[in-house]
Amino acid sequence: MKLIVGLGNPGRKYEQTRHNVGFMVAEQLCREFSGSSPSKKFDGEISEIRIGSEKGLVLCPHTFMNASGKSIRKAFDFYKLNLEDLIVICDDLNLATGRIRIRRGGSAGGQKGLADTIAHLGTDQYPRLRIGIDRPPAKWQVVDYVLGNFNEEERPEIELAIMRSCDAIRCWATEGITEAMSRFNSNAA
């Protein structure tokens, strides 16, 4: 079983913001892999999907981004998973808009949802897929930027990144993280 976690903030106010790109991927995964209706569990919403022969659970924590680890830990413990069966999807200010990067583990790199997950799991050695949203323009506050919507120029790049992220998750679930990193960590969008 695989636990696929999309990070974001709950509520209509945040639906299409840069910070919610993890939720956007989770929603697309459920559409693409005929996800079950979401149920409220683990301080979030969880749906079941099937990727090839793998059962997948798609979790969107409703604890807000900075407290995502609480929800993830509850689901992780309930299903008695191994770290390699978990992947967390989030935005990344340090990647160009639309670029994706998969890693086996590592630091949070300033992403507070990843930092809280590290704190709750007690390790930074869990897979994550980061989606680039780029740095804010000069004189913008980071919080205003990440909680803002994608502009018209960014929208096609993000839509493509969401689709590529779903392909990367399929590869990770069926062929492993090494293959997913090799195939999807290139500079090409």
Backbone as CSV, one residue per row, in Angstrom:
resi,resn,N_x,N_y,N_z,CA_x,CA_y,CA_z,C_x,C_y,C_z
1,MET,0.831,-1.174,0.000,0.000,0.000,0.000,0.883,1.247,0.000
2,LYS,0.444,2.259,-0.734,1.169,3.524,-0.819,0.317,4.639,-0.227
3,LEU,0.937,5.534,0.524,0.272,6.715,1.049,0.815,7.926,0.304
4,ILE,-0.066,8.575,-0.436,0.281,9.725,-1.261,-0.369,10.943,-0.631
5,VAL,0.439,11.904,-0.188,-0.077,13.050,0.544,0.136,14.324,-0.262
6,GLY,-0.953,15.021,-0.539,-0.874,16.334,-1.162,-0.988,17.389,-0.084
7,LEU,-0.021,18.309,-0.037,-0.056,19.357,0.985,-0.753,20.606,0.456
8,GLY,-1.433,21.281,1.363,-2.126,22.516,1.030,-2.861,23.019,2.252
9,ASN,-3.716,23.998,2.018,-4.560,24.556,3.067,-6.013,24.289,2.724
10,PRO,-6.822,23.877,3.711,-8.231,23.600,3.427,-9.034,24.883,3.251
11,GLY,-10.148,24.767,2.553,-11.068,25.883,2.409,-11.019,26.516,1.035
12,ARG,-12.153,27.058,0.624,-12.281,27.661,-0.711,-11.316,28.819,-0.916
13,LYS,-11.023,29.537,0.148,-10.133,30.706,0.076,-8.763,30.339,-0.524
14,TYR,-8.327,29.096,-0.310,-6.977,28.689,-0.714,-6.945,27.777,-1.941
15,GLU,-8.102,27.431,-2.496,-8.207,26.373,-3.502,-7.201,26.447,-4.648
16,GLN,-7.050,27.569,-5.274,-6.192,27.671,-6.462,-4.882,28.403,-6.200
17,THR,-4.471,28.478,-4.946,-3.243,29.196,-4.616,-2.006,28.343,-4.905
18,ARG,-0.882,29.014,-5.019,0.386,28.324,-5.278,0.688,27.291,-4.184
19,HIS,0.360,27.629,-2.949,0.645,26.745,-1.813,-0.188,25.459,-1.867
20,ASN,-1.247,25.446,-2.660,-2.142,24.292,-2.716,-1.891,23.383,-3.906
21,VAL,-0.765,23.510,-4.548,-0.492,22.667,-5.716,-0.438,21.191,-5.326
22,GLY,-0.079,20.869,-4.095,-0.113,19.481,-3.629,-1.528,18.933,-3.616
23,PHE,-2.487,19.736,-3.165,-3.896,19.350,-3.214,-4.351,19.156,-4.655
24,MET,-3.884,20.038,-5.551,-4.281,19.949,-6.963,-3.830,18.621,-7.575
25,VAL,-2.619,18.194,-7.244,-2.125,16.903,-7.742,-2.954,15.772,-7.138
26,ALA,-3.246,15.853,-5.854,-4.054,14.814,-5.196,-5.421,14.692,-5.871
27,GLU,-6.037,15.811,-6.169,-7.347,15.792,-6.841,-7.241,15.163,-8.224
28,GLN,-6.183,15.504,-8.961,-6.001,14.940,-10.297,-5.736,13.436,-10.220
29,LEU,-4.969,12.993,-9.238,-4.736,11.555,-9.057,-6.057,10.824,-8.844
30,CYS,-6.924,11.396,-8.031,-8.221,10.759,-7.772,-9.079,10.714,-9.036
31,ARG,-9.022,11.748,-9.869,-9.754,11.721,-11.142,-9.166,10.679,-12.080
32,GLU,-7.840,10.688,-12.192,-7.143,9.812,-13.138,-7.250,8.340,-12.766
33,PHE,-7.220,8.042,-11.474,-7.224,6.654,-11.021,-8.538,6.281,-10.332
34,SER,-9.620,6.940,-10.728,-10.973,6.628,-10.246,-11.017,6.472,-8.732
35,GLY,-10.621,7.516,-8.039,-10.601,7.477,-6.583,-11.975,7.345,-5.972
36,SER,-12.007,6.714,-4.824,-13.255,6.601,-4.071,-13.649,7.986,-3.564
37,SER,-14.891,8.116,-3.173,-15.324,9.366,-2.542,-14.477,9.574,-1.294
38,PRO,-14.031,10.806,-1.068,-13.178,11.031,0.099,-13.927,10.830,1.406
39,SER,-13.238,10.280,2.378,-13.796,10.169,3.724,-12.946,11.009,4.665
40,LYS,-13.568,11.520,5.691,-12.858,12.349,6.662,-12.196,11.437,7.689
41,LYS,-10.871,11.422,7.656,-10.066,10.615,8.582,-8.723,11.289,8.760
42,PHE,-8.086,10.996,9.856,-6.707,11.435,10.094,-6.556,12.957,9.978
43,ASP,-7.544,13.705,10.441,-7.532,15.172,10.336,-7.380,15.633,8.890
44,GLY,-8.041,14.933,7.992,-7.984,15.292,6.580,-9.033,14.535,5.793
45,GLU,-8.853,14.493,4.494,-9.695,13.701,3.614,-8.834,12.673,2.920
46,ILE,-9.345,11.441,2.859,-8.566,10.358,2.261,-9.444,9.611,1.255
47,SER,-8.840,9.292,0.110,-9.512,8.525,-0.948,-8.641,7.343,-1.307
48,GLU,-9.274,6.291,-1.773,-8.545,5.103,-2.205,-8.464,5.090,-3.724
49,ILE,-7.284,4.767,-4.251,-7.084,4.609,-5.686,-6.334,3.310,-5.929
50,ARG,-6.264,2.892,-7.173,-5.461,1.740,-7.552,-4.570,2.176,-8.701
51,ILE,-3.263,2.014,-8.522,-2.273,2.331,-9.555,-1.646,1.003,-9.958
52,GLY,-2.061,0.487,-11.099,-1.616,-0.851,-11.483,-2.093,-1.832,-10.434
53,SER,-1.175,-2.615,-9.890,-1.543,-3.589,-8.855,-1.407,-3.001,-7.450
54,GLU,-0.972,-1.748,-7.350,-0.761,-1.111,-6.046,-2.014,-0.400,-5.554
55,LYS,-2.362,-0.635,-4.288,-3.415,0.131,-3.643,-2.786,1.428,-3.166
56,GLY,-3.455,2.533,-3.430,-2.965,3.829,-2.992,-4.004,4.553,-2.167
57,LEU,-3.535,5.280,-1.187,-4.393,6.148,-0.387,-3.916,7.576,-0.623
58,VAL,-4.826,8.432,-1.022,-4.508,9.834,-1.287,-5.061,10.652,-0.129
59,LEU,-4.164,11.304,0.597,-4.525,12.068,1.784,-4.275,13.550,1.552
60,CYS,-5.272,14.372,1.886,-5.129,15.826,1.913,-5.374,16.272,3.355
61,PRO,-4.305,16.567,4.104,-4.479,17.005,5.488,-5.275,18.303,5.567
62,HIS,-6.157,18.392,6.544,-6.916,19.623,6.755,-6.441,20.361,7.996
63,THR,-5.186,20.167,8.324,-4.573,20.779,9.501,-3.874,22.093,9.161
64,PHE,-3.985,22.537,7.933,-3.253,23.656,7.362,-1.800,23.241,7.157
65,MET,-1.179,23.883,6.189,0.158,23.502,5.714,1.154,23.304,6.856
66,ASN,1.239,24.268,7.755,2.295,24.249,8.762,2.119,23.175,9.833
67,ALA,0.990,22.467,9.816,0.745,21.391,10.789,0.408,20.079,10.077
68,SER,0.884,19.909,8.862,0.574,18.725,8.051,1.066,17.426,8.658
69,GLY,2.156,17.476,9.372,2.765,16.263,9.915,1.859,15.489,10.847
70,LYS,1.003,16.177,11.574,0.077,15.523,12.511,-0.837,14.555,11.764
71,SER,-1.433,15.014,10.677,-2.330,14.192,9.873,-1.575,13.031,9.230
72,ILE,-0.412,13.333,8.670,0.394,12.311,7.992,0.791,11.221,8.979
73,ARG,1.212,11.613,10.164,1.638,10.632,11.169,0.493,9.700,11.562
74,LYS,-0.709,10.251,11.706,-1.868,9.430,12.075,-2.126,8.356,11.015
75,ALA,-2.130,8.744,9.750,-2.378,7.778,8.669,-1.231,6.785,8.564
76,PHE,-0.004,7.264,8.650,1.196,6.436,8.560,1.171,5.344,9.633
77,ASP,0.858,5.723,10.860,0.810,4.760,11.963,-0.366,3.796,11.819
78,PHE,-1.535,4.306,11.437,-2.716,3.465,11.319,-2.483,2.324,10.328
79,TYR,-1.860,2.630,9.195,-1.637,1.614,8.159,-0.307,0.878,8.322
80,LYS,0.477,1.247,9.347,1.749,0.580,9.647,2.649,0.519,8.407
81,LEU,2.872,1.683,7.826,3.639,1.771,6.585,5.130,1.904,6.839
82,ASN,5.897,1.617,5.810,7.328,1.904,5.793,7.523,3.263,5.133
83,LEU,8.613,3.936,5.452,8.858,5.276,4.899,8.871,5.291,3.374
84,GLU,9.366,4.207,2.753,9.429,4.191,1.286,8.052,4.058,0.642
85,ASP,7.011,3.798,1.443,5.644,3.690,0.927,4.861,4.990,1.082
86,LEU,5.545,6.045,1.506,4.952,7.363,1.692,5.588,8.328,0.702
87,ILE,4.784,9.193,0.089,5.324,10.296,-0.694,4.493,11.533,-0.396
88,VAL,5.172,12.662,-0.215,4.529,13.933,0.106,4.743,14.888,-1.067
89,ILE,3.649,15.519,-1.509,3.674,16.414,-2.672,3.446,17.840,-2.182
90,CYS,4.343,18.754,-2.579,4.218,20.134,-2.103,4.806,21.123,-3.115
91,ASP,4.556,22.388,-2.851,5.128,23.467,-3.648,6.569,23.723,-3.231
92,ASP,7.332,24.370,-4.123,8.723,24.698,-3.825,9.091,26.027,-4.465
93,LEU,9.448,26.997,-3.622,9.864,28.325,-4.087,11.210,28.301,-4.799
94,ASN,12.003,27.260,-4.574,13.357,27.219,-5.114,13.458,26.515,-6.456
95,LEU,12.324,26.111,-7.008,12.303,25.505,-8.345,11.527,26.421,-9.281
96,ALA,11.954,26.461,-10.526,11.253,27.254,-11.533,9.808,26.779,-11.657
97,THR,8.921,27.670,-11.966,7.506,27.337,-12.100,7.319,26.158,-13.049
98,GLY,6.624,25.145,-12.559,6.303,23.975,-13.367,7.318,22.856,-13.327
99,ARG,8.490,23.106,-12.804,9.496,22.044,-12.713,9.166,21.127,-11.541
100,ILE,9.369,19.832,-11.700,9.136,18.909,-10.586,10.452,18.222,-10.214
101,ARG,10.530,17.844,-8.949,11.720,17.141,-8.461,11.295,16.131,-7.403
102,ILE,11.759,14.910,-7.576,11.501,13.838,-6.620,12.791,13.551,-5.876
103,ARG,12.684,13.365,-4.565,13.835,13.025,-3.737,13.445,11.914,-2.768
104,ARG,14.441,11.128,-2.378,14.250,10.065,-1.377,14.064,10.644,0.018
105,GLY,14.640,11.800,0.262,14.597,12.428,1.576,15.403,13.700,1.539
106,GLY,15.640,14.273,2.693,16.437,15.486,2.771,15.746,16.552,3.599
107,SER,16.351,17.705,3.637,15.836,18.794,4.466,14.513,19.316,3.923
108,ALA,13.856,20.109,4.737,12.592,20.723,4.331,12.822,21.855,3.344
109,GLY,14.019,22.416,3.317,14.323,23.499,2.387,13.421,24.707,2.566
110,GLY,12.966,24.955,3.793,12.118,26.106,4.065,10.625,25.833,3.893
111,GLN,10.259,24.650,3.406,8.841,24.309,3.203,8.284,23.831,4.547
112,LYS,7.381,24.606,5.118,6.934,24.337,6.491,6.101,23.073,6.627
113,GLY,5.384,22.678,5.590,4.653,21.413,5.637,5.606,20.232,5.717
114,LEU,6.697,20.292,4.942,7.719,19.237,5.016,8.409,19.256,6.379
115,ALA,8.685,20.458,6.890,9.352,20.572,8.195,8.499,19.948,9.291
116,ASP,7.193,20.201,9.267,6.317,19.623,10.285,6.225,18.104,10.132
117,THR,6.263,17.636,8.897,6.243,16.184,8.655,7.517,15.551,9.196
118,ILE,8.648,16.182,8.969,9.919,15.701,9.519,9.833,15.626,11.043
119,ALA,9.286,16.661,11.672,9.166,16.689,13.135,8.274,15.547,13.626
120,HIS,7.164,15.292,12.947,6.237,14.250,13.396,6.726,12.831,13.089
121,LEU,7.442,12.659,11.987,7.962,11.329,11.654,9.287,11.040,12.356
122,GLY,9.970,12.096,12.798,11.257,11.928,13.456,12.394,11.635,12.491
123,THR,12.175,11.897,11.208,13.205,11.671,10.185,12.888,12.513,8.960
124,ASP,13.939,12.819,8.200,13.734,13.500,6.912,13.902,12.527,5.745
125,GLN,13.976,11.250,6.059,14.208,10.230,5.038,12.889,9.592,4.568
126,TYR,12.071,10.389,3.927,10.848,9.919,3.286,10.749,10.607,1.920
127,PRO,10.198,9.937,0.926,10.100,10.511,-0.416,9.190,11.732,-0.469
128,ARG,9.574,12.652,-1.353,8.754,13.828,-1.586,8.861,14.243,-3.040
129,LEU,7.790,14.832,-3.536,7.746,15.377,-4.889,7.449,16.863,-4.736
130,ARG,8.378,17.672,-5.207,8.234,19.131,-5.106,7.875,19.685,-6.482
131,ILE,6.981,20.659,-6.477,6.550,21.311,-7.712,6.943,22.782,-7.619
132,GLY,7.708,23.233,-8.600,8.210,24.601,-8.589,7.129,25.641,-8.776
133,ILE,7.202,26.671,-7.925,6.323,27.831,-8.070,7.147,29.109,-8.226
134,ASP,8.463,28.981,-8.217,9.407,30.084,-8.393,9.399,31.026,-7.193
135,ARG,10.334,31.953,-7.179,10.457,32.932,-6.102,9.482,34.084,-6.353
136,PRO,9.047,34.757,-5.294,8.164,35.899,-5.498,8.888,37.051,-6.189
137,PRO,8.151,37.857,-6.930,8.761,39.039,-7.543,9.314,39.972,-6.467
138,ALA,10.194,40.861,-6.873,10.789,41.835,-5.941,9.693,42.583,-5.197
139,LYS,9.939,42.814,-3.932,9.070,43.565,-3.032,7.792,42.816,-2.616
140,TRP,7.633,41.570,-3.053,6.480,40.776,-2.600,6.872,40.059,-1.323
141,GLN,5.947,39.929,-0.404,6.140,39.110,0.777,5.893,37.651,0.372
142,VAL,6.700,36.738,0.896,6.576,35.320,0.546,5.173,34.809,0.843
143,VAL,4.623,35.152,2.006,3.300,34.643,2.377,2.229,35.114,1.387
144,ASP,2.308,36.352,0.937,1.334,36.849,-0.041,1.483,36.132,-1.375
145,TYR,2.707,35.817,-1.734,2.971,35.126,-2.999,2.450,33.691,-2.977
146,VAL,2.808,32.919,-1.948,2.394,31.512,-1.922,0.891,31.367,-1.732
147,LEU,0.254,32.352,-1.091,-1.195,32.293,-0.898,-1.953,33.015,-2.014
148,GLY,-1.214,33.416,-3.055,-1.835,34.019,-4.230,-2.082,32.977,-5.308
149,ASN,-2.949,33.313,-6.253,-3.275,32.410,-7.357,-2.211,32.474,-8.443
150,PHE,-2.123,31.412,-9.231,-1.246,31.411,-10.388,-1.777,32.424,-11.399
151,ASN,-0.852,33.150,-12.062,-1.297,34.109,-13.078,-1.507,33.396,-14.413
152,GLU,-1.981,34.123,-15.391,-2.312,33.543,-16.706,-1.113,32.872,-17.369
153,GLU,0.070,33.446,-17.211,1.284,32.875,-17.815,1.696,31.579,-17.122
154,GLU,1.494,31.509,-15.811,1.897,30.331,-15.037,0.930,29.162,-15.189
155,ARG,-0.339,29.449,-15.406,-1.377,28.414,-15.396,-1.056,27.233,-16.317
156,PRO,-0.682,27.430,-17.610,-0.387,26.269,-18.460,0.797,25.439,-17.943
157,GLU,1.811,26.121,-17.394,2.970,25.396,-16.856,2.578,24.558,-15.643
158,ILE,1.723,25.091,-14.791,1.295,24.368,-13.601,0.393,23.204,-13.979
159,GLU,-0.495,23.418,-14.934,-1.363,22.315,-15.373,-0.529,21.163,-15.933
160,LEU,0.509,21.485,-16.696,1.411,20.459,-17.213,2.170,19.789,-16.060
161,ALA,2.612,20.586,-15.092,3.335,20.025,-13.935,2.446,19.084,-13.126
162,ILE,1.173,19.404,-13.014,0.240,18.533,-12.295,0.125,17.192,-13.019
163,MET,0.003,17.231,-14.342,-0.098,15.987,-15.116,1.210,15.177,-15.024
164,ARG,2.350,15.859,-15.137,3.650,15.177,-15.015,3.820,14.595,-13.616
165,SER,3.333,15.294,-12.612,3.414,14.800,-11.234,2.611,13.516,-11.075
166,CYS,1.445,13.458,-11.698,0.640,12.228,-11.645,1.382,11.079,-12.328
167,ASP,2.019,11.369,-13.457,2.827,10.344,-14.135,3.985,9.897,-13.249
168,ALA,4.606,10.861,-12.559,5.729,10.545,-11.672,5.266,9.691,-10.490
169,ILE,4.086,9.988,-9.953,3.551,9.190,-8.840,3.251,7.772,-9.321
170,ARG,2.698,7.647,-10.504,2.444,6.304,-11.065,3.764,5.539,-11.179
171,CYS,4.790,6.178,-11.698,6.102,5.541,-11.850,6.664,5.150,-10.487
172,TRP,6.607,6.057,-9.516,7.099,5.774,-8.157,6.382,4.561,-7.564
173,ALA,5.054,4.525,-7.712,4.259,3.453,-7.104,4.505,2.103,-7.767
174,THR,4.749,2.094,-9.079,4.850,0.817,-9.795,6.278,0.397,-10.111
175,GLU,7.192,1.370,-10.264,8.563,1.039,-10.659,9.621,1.462,-9.655
176,GLY,9.231,2.232,-8.639,10.175,2.616,-7.595,10.705,4.028,-7.761
177,ILE,11.281,4.518,-6.666,11.723,5.910,-6.635,12.929,6.169,-7.531
178,THR,13.829,5.199,-7.650,15.002,5.412,-8.499,14.585,5.672,-9.944
179,GLU,13.670,4.861,-10.447,13.175,5.058,-11.808,12.432,6.383,-11.941
180,ALA,11.621,6.724,-10.954,10.874,7.986,-10.996,11.824,9.182,-11.000
181,MET,12.868,9.134,-10.184,13.843,10.225,-10.157,14.559,10.336,-11.492
182,SER,14.947,9.210,-12.043,15.652,9.207,-13.321,14.794,9.774,-14.437
183,ARG,13.540,9.438,-14.441,12.647,9.836,-15.526,12.098,11.251,-15.397
184,PHE,11.901,11.724,-14.168,11.162,12.978,-14.006,11.960,14.150,-13.413
185,ASN,13.216,13.938,-13.034,13.983,15.033,-12.461,14.796,15.831,-13.471
186,SER,14.529,15.672,-14.739,15.244,16.444,-15.748,14.732,17.880,-15.748
187,ASN,15.419,18.741,-16.441,15.010,20.149,-16.534,13.796,20.330,-17.424
188,ALA,13.512,19.362,-18.248,12.393,19.505,-19.183,11.069,19.544,-18.436
189,ALA,10.193,20.416,-18.866,8.862,20.497,-18.247,7.908,19.603,-18.978
